[in-house]
Structures are given as structure tokens and as C-alpha cells.
Amino acid sequence: MTQPSKEPCKKEACDIQACLSKNNFIAQRCLKVIEKLEACCEKCSYNSTHCGSLSGLLKQKPKV
């Protein structure tokens, strides 16, 4: 059995970095992975150091 990660949203944060790198750092092209990090942060009550950068990313998200 694997132990739960001490950083529960690390994978999602790494996925965002990879997406941004591939897309010339245009956040709008990475909305799906940003939303996955948002969901992870909500699930762990923002108890991950990777959730701190989420607010800046969400500001770039277009309002519907």
C-alpha cells in the first residue's frame, strides 16, 4: 500500500507547469489542468503548498 503524499496537489501543480511550458505560458490554454488543481485544493482544504499559486491562476481564468 502506498502512503498518501505529504503534498496532495503536487501532481496537478506539475501538470500545470508542463502545460504552461508547452503553451507559451498562456494560462487560458491550460484551463482544464488549472481546474484539476483547484479541485484538488478544495478536496484537501487548501492544505498543500501548491495551492498558494492557485489564486493567481484563477484571476486569469475567463469569467463565464
CYANA upper distance limits for C-alpha pairs under 8 A (distance plus 0.5 A):
  4 PRO  CA      8 PRO  CA      7.95
  6 LYS  CA     48 SER  CA      8.46
  7 GLU  CA     48 SER  CA      5.95
  7 GLU  CA     49 THR  CA      7.56
  7 GLU  CA     50 HIS  CA      8.07
  8 PRO  CA     40 CYS  CA      8.03
  8 PRO  CA     44 CYS  CA      7.73
  8 PRO  CA     48 SER  CA      6.76
  9 CYS  CA     13 ALA  CA      6.78
  9 CYS  CA     37 LEU  CA      7.06
  9 CYS  CA     40 CYS  CA      6.42
  9 CYS  CA     41 CYS  CA      7.22
  9 CYS  CA     48 SER  CA      6.89
  9 CYS  CA     50 HIS  CA      6.64
  9 CYS  CA     51 CYS  CA      7.88
 10 LYS  CA     14 CYS  CA      6.64
 10 LYS  CA     50 HIS  CA      6.79
 11 LYS  CA     15 ASP  CA      6.62
 12 GLU  CA     16 ILE  CA      6.82
 12 GLU  CA     33 VAL  CA      7.33
 12 GLU  CA     34 ILE  CA      8.33
 12 GLU  CA     36 LYS  CA      7.00
 12 GLU  CA     37 LEU  CA      5.63
 12 GLU  CA     40 CYS  CA      8.22
 13 ALA  CA     17 GLN  CA      6.95
 13 ALA  CA     37 LEU  CA      6.95
 13 ALA  CA     50 HIS  CA      6.72
 14 CYS  CA     18 ALA  CA      6.75
 15 ASP  CA     19 CYS  CA      6.61
 15 ASP  CA     33 VAL  CA      7.12
 16 ILE  CA     20 LEU  CA      6.50
 16 ILE  CA     30 CYS  CA      7.43
 16 ILE  CA     33 VAL  CA      6.27
 16 ILE  CA     34 ILE  CA      6.86
 17 GLN  CA     21 SER  CA      6.57
 18 ALA  CA     22 LYS  CA      6.77
 19 CYS  CA     23 ASN  CA      6.63
 19 CYS  CA     25 PHE  CA      8.44
 19 CYS  CA     29 ARG  CA      8.47
 19 CYS  CA     30 CYS  CA      6.53
 19 CYS  CA     33 VAL  CA      8.29
 20 LEU  CA     24 ASN  CA      6.60
 20 LEU  CA     25 PHE  CA      4.82
 20 LEU  CA     26 ILE  CA      6.77
 20 LEU  CA     27 ALA  CA      7.00
 20 LEU  CA     29 ARG  CA      8.28
 20 LEU  CA     30 CYS  CA      7.16
 21 SER  CA     25 PHE  CA      6.22
 23 ASN  CA     29 ARG  CA      7.17
 23 ASN  CA     30 CYS  CA      8.40
 26 ILE  CA     30 CYS  CA      7.90
 27 ALA  CA     31 LEU  CA      7.15
 27 ALA  CA     57 LEU  CA      7.61
 27 ALA  CA     60 GLN  CA      7.20
 27 ALA  CA     61 LYS  CA      7.96
 28 GLN  CA     60 GLN  CA      7.69
 28 GLN  CA     61 LYS  CA      6.94
 28 GLN  CA     62 PRO  CA      8.16
 30 CYS  CA     34 ILE  CA      6.73
 31 LEU  CA     35 GLU  CA      6.51
 31 LEU  CA     61 LYS  CA      7.63
 32 LYS  CA     36 LYS  CA      6.83
 33 VAL  CA     37 LEU  CA      6.90
 34 ILE  CA     38 GLU  CA      6.75
 34 ILE  CA     54 LEU  CA      8.31
 34 ILE  CA     57 LEU  CA      7.71
 34 ILE  CA     58 LEU  CA      8.29
 35 GLU  CA     39 ALA  CA      6.65
 36 LYS  CA     40 CYS  CA      6.68
 37 LEU  CA     41 CYS  CA      6.59
 37 LEU  CA     51 CYS  CA      8.05
 37 LEU  CA     54 LEU  CA      8.07
 38 GLU  CA     42 GLU  CA      6.73
 38 GLU  CA     51 CYS  CA      8.19
 38 GLU  CA     54 LEU  CA      7.41
 39 ALA  CA     43 LYS  CA      6.61
 40 CYS  CA     44 CYS  CA      6.78
 41 CYS  CA     45 SER  CA      6.38
 41 CYS  CA     46 TYR  CA      5.00
 41 CYS  CA     47 ASN  CA      7.58
 41 CYS  CA     48 SER  CA      7.61
 41 CYS  CA     51 CYS  CA      6.33
 42 GLU  CA     46 TYR  CA      6.38
 44 CYS  CA     48 SER  CA      7.90
 46 TYR  CA     51 CYS  CA      6.30
 47 ASN  CA     51 CYS  CA      8.00
 48 SER  CA     52 GLY  CA      8.29
 50 HIS  CA     54 LEU  CA      8.05
 51 CYS  CA     55 SER  CA      8.43
 53 SER  CA     57 LEU  CA      7.30
 54 LEU  CA     58 LEU  CA      6.61
 55 SER  CA     59 LYS  CA      6.86
 56 GLY  CA     60 GLN  CA      7.43
 57 LEU  CA     61 LYS  CA      7.24
